[in-house]
Amino acid sequence: MTLRQKMTDAEIDAAIASDPDWAEFEPIDWSKAEVVVPPKKQAISIRLDQDLVDFFKAEGPGYQRRINAVLRSYVIKRKRA
């Protein structure tokens, strides 16, 4: 099948059924899903050690988001204590 040909729903279902990576896939019930709006971000200036910045930047784009996730994890754990 070339990239220009469109697969039918039946062909897509058959391809999924024969894919070993989907062997343990279970349908997800989205009926109770809730939309979560992320909190508004605030731009700040912060001084961090260069090795910390280098570490997060080395992981690729999104380093600020990862730093935010680490800080959020810290706050959540401290609030539980």
C-alpha positions, 0 to 999 in steps of 0.5 A: 500500500502506498502512502497516497492510498487511504485505508478503510476502517476495516483495514485499520482494524485488521492491521491493529489486530495483527500488530503484536505491540497492540496485543494487550491493548484494552479499549479506554472508556473516555465517558468519564474523562475530564478536561484539565486546564493547566495552570497559567504560567508566570515568567520569572527570572531564576538563577540556577547552577550551570550544570543543572541547566545543561542537564535539562537542556541536554534532554532536548526541547522542553527543558523548562517544562521538565524543570517545572515538573521536577519542582511540582513533584517536590511541592506535592511531596512536601505538602503530603508530609 
